[in-house]
Amino acid sequence: MSFRLWTPLGAVILIINALQWMIIEAISAGAWKNPPYSYATNYISDLGVPDCGSQFQGRELCSPMHTLMNTSFMLEGVLFGAGVVLVARLVSGRARRVLMTLAIAHGVGMIVVGIFHGSPDGPSFGLALHVGGAGVGILCANAIAILAGSSGSLLPHLAYRVFSVVIGVLGIVGVVLVGVSESTAGIFERASVYSWLLWSVVTGVLLFAGRQAV
């Protein structure tokens, strides 16, 4: 595959990945009827728990579409990882290697999230792997956004560079604030995830548009 092809391909993959996550999350949340799923208080991982009626941290879990959501978790890891590896070819030197390493680590983390669901009813190592995988996935993806902005090699525009750094930092802040209150846990977790999904769309659109204009 030529250099001119892999950049737009990576850009499209980043966009598709963000869209599939948001669509599948909305479908999975909409199928959760009793009790109603809350974007503010429920974790995203709750949508992947197969044990209907189980209790976890005061939340009653029942996700009819858990298989779909877990598939989305794993698909996200593959697509985001592949998309970043492809567009990282625009970056030179050590920054490229770091971006690719972070992308691969993110992909592995999200695949682990999809395989080992966040349920208290399963083996303890399963929940530990789920939390660990989510932590790696979230931190690596936001670090990618920060590095892409700070290096200036992916897209040199100042507005994009500032956006990438700010959105990545806000994503990490979201991780820190998840445990502040049970009533806002879902909000801050989504801030830490939607940050890199937004970055994916913006980066993908700009890279694709730029390559088509060449």
SULUR-V359465 format. One record per helix or strand of 2 or more residues. SS is the DSSP state (hx for helix, st for strand). FROM is the first residue (numbers start at 1). TO is the last residue. If there is no record, write none. Layout:
# SULUR-V359465
SS/FROM/TO
SS/FROM/TO
This chain:
# SULUR-V359465
hx/3/31
hx/44/48
st/54/56
st/59/61
hx/66/90
hx/93/115
hx/124/151
hx/158/180
hx/185/213
